[in-house]
Amino acid sequence: MDVPPFDRAAFDGYAVRSADTLGASRSNPVVLKVVGRSMPGSPFSGSIKEGEAVEIATGAPLPEGADAVVPYEEAADRGGVIEVYRPVPRYYYVSRRGEDLSRGELVLRAGTRLRPWDLGVLASMGMSRVPVYRVRAAVISTGDELVEVDDVRGAPPPGKVVNSTRFALVGLFREMGADAEYLGLLPDDEEAIRRALEKALGDFDIVATTGGASVGGPDATHKAVSSIADFYVRGIAVRPGRPNGAAVVGGKPVVVLSGFPVAAIVGFELFARPAVLKMVGGKPEPSPTVKGILTRRITTPINVRTYARVRAYAKGGRIYVEPLAVTGSGVLSTLTRGNAILVVPENREGYDEGEEVEVQLLRGIEEEP
């Protein structure tokens, strides 16, 4: 339907026939008779004739015969009549029927993430419910060296590491709007991982695993995925995150990620996010970027796309980019201390100090003294 469904006042004042205001001025005002009021929810039921006006509130339907609104500031109330001090054109301060949405117009495409204003638009069309996609995502962690944060007090036992990667991945899925669930921690046991994967694939739309994917180390997850995959890609030319991979099992994606948190996050962005968007017919959402001056040289290997963690800050009216880490796929705190990612393409060996670079912001930029 048309939104708004009728012509309505865009300002408080008087509904008039624009033709009646021709020649109006301060020295020679046009006098019109006020014959009623039109309020939101209580419109004027009659029609305006030549020489008449109706007092009207913002949002109220324009009475039949009227085609303009004279604001209070451009008229004077003389007790039953008004003096209009300037001519007004047709549709002056009038919100036209269909001005917001026209009948037959495409409003939202399938695959669009609904934002708060989209909900308002849907409601304005009288739609209280619309079908939405619910992507169900599962996260499975593996590794004999891992312990859950709830099972330790303070520092973990010697040789053990707190499983922090699970929180980043579940959070990333949920941030996309997926219903994400953590299914628990498994040992480096190929058969146990395979059984867990098969069960998860029966209940969820996408599964992400962490750990057991590295080349040369324990690779129980890799073997488990290989045994059931219809298609499997492992090892990518990125840094950090070279062991990351992705598989298709029974038509569903399985994202095989490093146990190191930063590498896993890079793998999520490369494999899991596009997979979820593909499921719902969605498009990648723009990331805020900013250009700044690199504070020191950053060196990266050729033929490998590098995701460098950096800190962007403002000083003296300029933006600067301070490199924090290129390596260290397990140093998660660099994403907390920093606020941006600098992607170095495969055909470059880094950037020089003083060079202008563009970074993807993870947080806002602070001003430094």
N, C-alpha and C positions, 0 to 999 in steps of 0.2 A: 504494500500500500504506500501511498504518498506520506512522507513525514516532513513537515507537519501536514495533517490531512486537510487543512484549511488555511487561508490567508489569515495572519494574526499580527497583532501590534508588536513591534519591536521596541516600543518606548511608551512610557506613560504620557497621556495627552488627550487629544480629541481626534476621533475618526471623522474624516471630511471627504467631500468630493474635490479632488485637486482642481477641477475647473472653476470651482467657486472661489479659489484663493488668488486667481489671476489679478495682478495689479495691486495686491496688498502691500502696504508699507507702513512705517511708523507714523508718517504724517497722514496717511489715508488708509486706515485699517479696514479689513473686510469684517462685517458683523454677521455672525451665524447664530442661529437659534439652537440651544442645546435641548434635545428631545429625549434623552435617556442616557443610560450607562451600559457598558459592556465589560464584564469581569470574567476572569478565568473560571470556568465552571458555571457561569451565569451570564450567557451572552445576551445581547440586545436582540429581541425577537422581530423587530420591525425592519424597515428599510429606510435609508436616508434619502431625502428628497432635496431638491435645489434649495440652498440657503440654510441647510440644517447641519448639525454636528452631534456626535455622540461621545460623551466622555468614555475613555477606554483605558484599561490597564495593560501593562506588558503581558503578552501571552494570550490575551483575550481574542476571540474570533472577530475579524473585521465585519461590521454589519453590511448587509446587502446594500449596494449603491455606493459605498465608500471605497476609495482606492488610495488613501494616504492617511498619515497620522501627523498632526501638528503637535509637537511636544509642548508641555505646559510652559516652558521657557520662551516659546515663540508666540504665545497668546496671552490674553488677559481675561479673567472671569469678571463679567459685569452683571452677575445675577440673572441667570436664565439665558443670557447670550454671552458669546465670547468675541473678542476682537482679535483678529489674526493679523500679524504685523509683517508677514512676508509670504510670497507665493511658494507653494510646495509642489514638486513634480509628482507624477503618478508613482505610486508604490514607495513614497517617502516614508521611512521608518516602518516598513511593512515586511514581515517575514513571509515570503510567498509559499503557497502550497507546493510540496515536493522539493523545497529548497534544500533540505537536508538529504532526503532520499526520494528518488522517483520510482513509481511503480514499474516493475520489470527490470530495474537496475540490479546488477550483481553487487552484493554487499560484502560477503566474506566467502573466500574459496575454501574448499576442503583442504585440510592440512595446515590451516592457519592457527597459530597459538592464540588463544583468546586472552586478550588483555582487558583490564578493567573498563576501558572505554568501549571495547567491542561488546561487552555485556550490556552497557547502556544502549548501544545502537540496537541490539537484538530486542531489548525490552521496549524500545520506542516503536518497534514494528509489531508489538503485541506477542512476542515469542518468549515464553517463560522457560522453555526447555529446547535444547538442540542436542543431537547426538554427538558425543565426543569420543575420541580414541583413548583407550586406557592401555598403554604399553606396560606390560608386566616384566620387570627386569630382576634378575637374580645375580648375586655376587657370591662367589665361592673362593675362599682363601686356602692356600696349601703351603706347607712348609714345616718341617720338624723343628725349625729354630724359632717359630713364632709362638707367642702367648697373647691372650686377649687382655686388654687393658683392665677389665673388671676382675681378672684373676691375679693381678699383682698389686702390691702396695709399694709405691715409689719405683725404685729401679727394678727391672726384671732380673731373674736369676742369671748367673754367668753363662754366656753363650747363647742367651735367648734375646729375642727382639720383640717389642710390642707391635702387634698387627695394626699399624696406623693406616695402611693403604685402603683397607675396607671402607673406612669412613669417607675418604675422598671420593671413592667410586660410587658408593651409595648416594652421597650428596650430589654428585654430578648428574646421576640419573634422575634424582628427584628434582633437581634444578631445571631439568628439561621437561618436567611434568610427568615423568614415568612413575609408576608404582614400583618402587625398588625394595627388595628384601635381601637381607644378608642371611645366607644359609649355613654359615658356620665355617670352622677351621678344620682342615683335613691334613693327615700326615702325608709325607711323600710316598704314597702307595698308589701305583697305577690302577689297580682294580677298584680300590675305594673311590678314587677320583672318577673313574669311568661310570660306576654305579650312580654316584651323585650327579654327574652330568646328565645321564639318561633320565633320571627322575626329574631334575630341574627342567629339562627340555619338554617334559610332559606337562609341566605346570606353568611355565613362563614363556614369554615371546623372545627374549634374548638373555643370554647368560654370559657373564664376565668372570674369568678366573684370574687369580693372581698367584705368581710363584710357579716354580717347576717348568719354566719355559726357556731358561738360559742355555746357551750353547756351551757344551763342555762340562756343565755342572749337573746337579740333579734335575732330570727332565721328565719326571713322572707325569706331569700334566700334559706335556707335549706328546708323550706316548699314548696317554689315555684319549686325547683328542684325535690323534692320528688313527686310532683303531676304529673310530665310529664316524669320522668326517666324510662327507661327500666331496668336499673341496676344502683345501687348507693352504694358507699362505703363512710362512714363518720366516722371520728375519727381514727387517726393512732398513733402508738406508737413512736412518734418522739418528739424532743424538740429542738427549738420551732416549733409549727405548729400542735399541736394535733387536732384542729378542722378541719383541711384541709380534703377535700374529692374529689371524682371524680365520675362522672356519665356518662352513655351513653344514649343519647336521639335520637331516630331515626337513630341509627348507627353513631352518631357523639359524640365526647367527650366533656363533660362540666367539667371544673376543678373548684371546689368550694373552694376558698381560704380565709384565714383569712384576716381581714382588716388591721392587723398589718403587716408592710412591711417585716420585717425579716422572720416572719412565712410564709408570702405569697411567698417569694423567695424560702424558703425551699420546700414549696408545689409545686411550679413551677418545681423545679429540680426533684421532686419525681414523678409527674404526667404529667405535660404539656410537658416537654422536651421529655420523652420517647414516648408520644403520637404522637408528631410531627415527630419524627424519624420513628415511625412505619408507619405513613402515606406515607412516601417517600421511605420506604425500607432502611433507613439509619442506620448506627451504631453509638453508642456513641463515641464522640471524646475524645481523652485522655486529662486529665487535668494535668498541670504541678504540680509536687509534690516535696517536699524537706523534709529532716529529720533534726530535731533540738532538742536541749535540753530544756525541759520545765523549765521555771524560777520559777514556784510555782505550788503547787498541784491544781488539778482541780477535783471537785467532781460532779458526775452525778448519776441520779437514775438508778437502775438496771432495765432491761427489757424495756428500752426506748433508742432508738438511739438518741444521742445528737449531734447537730451541734454547736460547740463552736467557737465563733469568736476570733481570735488570731492575734497577730502581730509577724511576723518572721523577724529577723534582724541578721546581721552579725557583729561579734565583735571578734577581736583577732584570726581571722582565723577559727572561729566556728560559727555555726548557732544556734540561740536561739529562743524559742517560748514563747511569753508572752501572757497568757490568758487575754482576755478583757471582755467577757460576755458569760455566759451559758444561763441565763434567760434574760428577757427583749426583747420580740418578737417585740416590737415597737421601740426599740432603734436602728434606722437605721444607726446612725452615727458610730456605732461600725464597720460597714462594710467599712466605709470611713477611720476611724482611723487605722483600721487593714488592713491586706493584705492577710489573709489566713483563712481557715476553718479547724478545727480539728474535725474529725468525731469520736465520742466515740461509739463503738458498744454496742449492747444491753447487752452483757454478761460481761460488765465491769462497775465498779462504779467510774471510773475516772482514772487519772494517777497521779503518785507522782512527786514531785519536783525533777529535775535532771534526770528524765526518758527521753529516746529518743522517740520522736513521729514523725509521718509522717503527714504533713499537705498539703492541696490543696491550691495552690497559686492563689490569685485573682489579685495580682499586683506583681511587682518586689521587690526584697529584697534590703534594703539600708544598707550601712556600717555605724556603729556607732563608734565614737572615743573611 
